[in-house]
Amino acid sequence: MGEQEARALSQYHHAILADATREGMKLYFGDGTVEQVTPEVREKARAFMQQTLERDWPGYIGGLIADGKIRTA
């Protein structure tokens, strides 16, 4: 996982989130490397996504409310 993936949800994480295969898909990178998405890789990505959303979501939603882009009931 590169620097971009360490800071925010990325195409890498979205691909893993969307993977519904039983055996785990293979990710092919531009540098020629291939990564098999194992249950361990999936769990690590899931935990990262959860931490990122828990950290960033309140500020994101708060900003939308403050800017009048969404309203609360």
C-alpha positions, -999 to +999 in steps of 0.1 A: +000+000+000+015+033-011+015+068+006-019+077-010-036+046+004-022+054+039-040+088+040-074+083+025-098+057+011-085+049-023-092+029-054-073+001-037-097+001-007-128+005-029-118-025-050-114-046-019-147-034-004-165-043-037-149-077-040-175-104-036-154-134-047-149-163-023-112-168-032-103-131-032-095-112-063-061-104-077-050-068-079-026-059-108-005-027-103+012-006-129+046-016-117+039-052-126+032-065-091+002-086-083-015-089-049-039-117-040-066-103-017-066-128+011-089-127+041-061-111+060-057-083+034-094-078+033-096-075+071-067-051+072-084-029+045-118-031+064-102-020+096-084+009+079-117+020+062-135+019+095-108+040+113-108+065+084-145+069+084-147+072+122-120+099+121-132+118+090-169+114+087-181+137+116-161+167+102-172+160+066-209+159+076-205+188+099-190+209+071-218+200+047-243+210+074-224+243+081-223+251+044-261+245+041-255+216+016-276+193+038-301+199+065-308+180+097-344+170+105 
